[in-house]
């Protein structure tokens, strides 16, 4: 997913080939009802209003192909998508379904999917199998990625990931909220704070693009993690309270102490991320 979203984002370190054509990811993991009565749930939908065109991505992490799923996708129509995306002209709107796969799974996917474009992520190039309906999109391939690192920050986690993946970002948010308390912000210890979408949305860069179902599930997951962290780490609660009660230059010492506690908790979860986004 990160590889696909990265192509639609103008950022350093990864090609922005689709962003250069105006594509932006508007929807992630949204269940779409079909006019025919079925349902599909693509991983992402990127829309270019420059070309009034969308790419509906189905990302494959393995070589298994669900032929019933492909049959449902064959019934997908523009009207089914227009409920979820924003385009300048619905009458001109067109889309392509695209499967994405890593090079080591290419053979099985290529054999099983013989109708739709396939985007293949390799060590040196991103290639395509079969053409899209849009010539400028076809002209972008192959896309050179040699020497580049696969981005991990565009779609850092989902509601299905383990706590160890989500906890570092939750801790960053707790510290951010606590440090803003002295300036009139909400308390990091109030349950109502994390029932607010404005607060919870800060942990995911593509929050607005997530489906309502995904946002609700992820928000509830975050609230459970916060409750568990505060209950099991009394020193964390104490440090948050101390930080909230300070102001101005006086926050530097409790902020440093809180950052150290957060690093220890992250280490306990056996993850490697650094807490670079804490306020300084």
PENORZI-V563567 format. One line per field, one symbol per residue. burial: I if it has 9 or more other C-alpha atoms within 8 Angstrom, else O. A space follows every 50 residues. Layout:
burial: ???
//
This chain:
burial: OIOOIIIIIIOOOIIIIIIIIIIIIIIIIIIIIIIOOOIIOIIIIIIIIO OIIIIIIIIIOOIOOOOOOOOIIOIIOIOIIIOOIOIOOOOOIOIIIIII IIIOIIOIIIOOOOOIIIIIIIOOIIIIIOOIOOOOIIOOIOIOIOOOOO IOOIIOIOOOOOOIIIIIOIIIIIIIIIIIIIOOOIIIOOOOIIIOOOII IIOIOOIOIIIOOIIOIIIOIIIOIIOOIIOOOOOIIOIIIIIIOIOOOO IOOIIOIIIOIIIOOIIOOOIOOOIOOIOO
//
